[in-house]
Amino acid sequence: MSTGNSPYTSGQPPPRKRHVAGGGANPLRRPSDRFESWFHRLLMLVLVVGLPLAAVGAGLTAYESTMRTVHAQTAQRHEVTARLTSNVAGDSEVTKEPAQVRWTEQNGTVRTGTTLVKPGTPQGATLQIWVDRDGTVTGPPANATTAWSNGFFVGGMAALGTFVGIYAVRAAVGHLLDRRRYARWDAEWDLVEPKWSARFRR
C-alpha cells in the first residue's frame, strides 16, 4: 500500500477539525441574548397555538350569541301584507320615504303604522312588512347569514388583536433589553475609557 501521496508523510501534523459552537454554547452570547432568543420562541409558540384558539373561540361565541338573537327575533316577529294608505311623492334623490300603511292581523285586528317605501308608489299598493307581537312595524329578523358574518368578523378581529398584542409584547421586551444592554455598555466604557486615554497621554 503506497503512502507517497499521504499528507502525514511530509512531517506536517494532521488537520484539526474545526469545532462549531452551537447556538446556546456561543461564548459571545450574553444572558440577555439567550433570554431574548427563548422569549421569541415562546412568543412564536403562543402565536401559532393561541391565535387560532382566540379566533375560533371568539368567532364561535359571536356566532352562537347571534343565533340566539335570530331565534328570539324569529319567534317575536312575523310578516304581514299591508296596504299603502297614501301616495308617495316621487323623488329621485331619496331612496325610500316613510309612509302610512294598514294591515289586518290574523285575529282580525286592523292596525296602522309607518314604514319606508319607494318614491312614486301609488296609494293602495300592497307590500310585505315585518311587525312584532305588539303590532309595531319593525325590520326582518336576523338570519344565519348574519350570524356567520358576525362570527367571521369577531374571529378575525380576535386574531388581529392577538397578533398585535404579541407583537407589542415582543417590541416592549426588546426595548427593555436594549436599554439594559446600552446601560451595561456605558458602565463598561466608563471603566475602560480611562485606560485607553492614559495610553495616548504618555
C-alpha positions in Angstrom: 0.0 0.0 0.0 1.6 3.3 -1.1 1.8 6.2 1.2 3.7 8.5 -1.1 0.8 10.9 -1.5 -0.3 10.9 2.1 0.0 14.3 3.7 1.1 12.7 7.0 4.4 11.5 5.5 5.6 15.1 4.9 6.0 15.8 8.6 3.0 18.1 8.7 0.5 17.5 11.5 -2.9 16.2 10.5 -5.5 19.0 10.0 -7.6 19.8 13.1 -11.3 19.6 12.9 -12.9 22.9 13.5 -15.5 23.0 16.3 -18.6 24.9 15.6 -20.3 26.0 18.7 -24.0 25.6 18.9 -26.4 28.5 19.4 -26.6 28.0 23.1 -22.8 27.5 23.5 -21.7 30.7 21.7 -19.3 32.4 24.2 -20.2 35.8 22.7 -23.9 35.5 23.6 -24.9 37.4 26.6 -27.5 36.2 29.1 -29.9 38.8 27.7 -29.3 37.4 24.2 -30.2 33.8 25.3 -33.3 35.1 27.2 -34.4 37.1 24.1 -34.0 34.0 21.9 -36.0 31.8 24.2 -38.6 34.5 24.7 -39.1 34.8 20.9 -39.6 31.1 20.7 -42.2 31.3 23.4 -44.0 34.1 21.6 -43.9 32.1 18.4 -45.5 29.2 20.2 -48.2 31.4 21.6 -48.8 32.9 18.2 -49.1 29.5 16.5 -51.3 28.0 19.1 -53.1 31.0 20.7 -54.0 32.9 17.6 -56.2 30.1 16.1 -57.7 29.3 19.5 -58.6 33.0 20.1 -60.1 33.4 16.6 -62.1 30.2 16.7 -63.3 30.8 20.3 -64.3 34.4 19.7 -65.9 33.5 16.4 -68.0 30.7 17.8 -69.1 32.8 20.8 -70.3 35.6 18.5 -72.0 33.1 16.2 -73.9 31.4 19.0 -74.9 34.7 20.5 -76.2 36.0 17.2 -78.1 32.7 16.6 -79.8 33.1 19.9 -80.9 36.6 18.7 -82.0 35.1 15.4 -84.2 32.5 17.2 -85.7 35.2 19.5 -86.5 37.6 16.7 -87.9 34.9 14.5 -90.3 33.9 17.4 -91.3 37.5 18.1 -91.7 38.9 14.5 -93.9 37.9 11.6 -94.5 39.1 8.1 -97.9 40.6 7.0 -99.3 42.1 3.8 -100.0 45.8 4.3 -101.7 48.3 2.0 -100.4 51.8 1.4 -102.9 54.5 2.6 -101.5 57.5 0.7 -99.5 58.3 -2.4 -95.7 58.7 -2.0 -94.3 61.6 -4.0 -91.5 60.6 -6.4 -88.0 62.0 -5.6 -85.0 60.6 -7.4 -82.7 61.9 -4.7 -84.4 59.8 -2.0 -84.2 56.0 -1.9 -87.1 55.5 0.4 -89.6 57.6 2.2 -91.8 57.0 5.3 -95.5 56.3 4.5 -98.6 55.2 6.4 -99.8 51.6 5.9 -102.7 49.5 7.2 -102.9 45.8 7.7 -105.1 43.2 9.3 -103.8 40.7 11.9 -104.8 37.0 11.8 -107.2 37.7 14.7 -109.0 40.4 12.6 -107.4 43.4 14.4 -106.8 46.3 12.0 -103.6 48.1 12.6 -101.7 51.1 11.1 -98.1 52.0 11.1 -95.3 53.7 9.3 -92.8 52.1 7.1 -90.3 53.0 4.3 -91.4 52.7 0.7 -90.0 53.6 -2.7 -90.9 57.1 -4.0 -93.7 57.0 -6.6 -95.6 54.1 -5.0 -99.3 54.7 -5.5 -102.0 54.6 -2.8 -103.5 51.2 -2.3 -100.3 49.3 -3.3 -99.6 46.2 -1.3 -96.3 45.4 0.3 -94.8 43.0 2.8 -93.8 44.3 6.2 -92.5 42.8 9.4 -94.2 43.5 12.7 -93.7 42.3 16.3 -96.2 40.8 18.7 -97.3 44.3 19.7 -98.1 45.2 16.2 -95.2 47.6 15.8 -93.6 47.8 12.4 -90.0 46.6 12.6 -87.3 45.1 10.4 -86.9 41.5 9.3 -85.3 39.1 11.9 -81.6 38.3 11.6 -80.7 35.1 9.9 -78.0 32.5 9.9 -76.0 34.5 7.3 -75.8 37.4 9.7 -74.7 35.0 12.4 -71.9 33.6 10.2 -70.8 37.1 9.2 -70.6 38.2 12.8 -68.7 35.1 13.7 -66.1 35.6 11.0 -65.8 39.3 11.8 -65.3 38.8 15.5 -63.0 35.9 14.9 -60.9 37.9 12.5 -60.7 40.8 15.0 -59.7 38.5 17.7 -56.9 37.0 15.6 -55.7 40.5 14.7 -55.8 41.6 18.3 -53.8 38.6 19.3 -51.2 39.3 16.7 -50.9 42.9 17.6 -50.7 42.1 21.3 -47.9 39.5 20.8 -46.0 42.0 18.5 -46.4 44.7 21.1 -45.1 42.4 23.9 -42.1 41.4 21.7 -41.3 45.0 20.9 -41.6 46.1 24.6 -39.3 43.3 25.8 -36.8 44.0 23.1 -36.8 47.7 24.0 -36.2 46.9 27.7 -33.4 44.5 26.9 -31.7 47.1 24.6 -31.9 49.7 27.3 -30.2 47.3 29.7 -27.5 46.5 27.2 -26.8 50.1 26.5 -26.6 50.8 30.2 -24.1 47.9 30.6 -22.1 49.2 27.6 -21.9 52.6 29.2 -20.8 51.2 32.5 -18.1 49.1 30.9 -16.9 52.0 28.8 -16.6 54.2 31.9 -14.2 51.5 33.2 -12.2 51.0 30.0 -12.1 54.6 28.7 -9.6 56.0 31.3 -7.2 53.2 30.5 -7.4 53.9 26.8 -7.0 57.6 27.3 -3.9 57.1 29.5 -2.1 55.3 26.7 -2.3 58.4 24.5 -1.3 60.8 27.2 2.1 59.2 27.7 
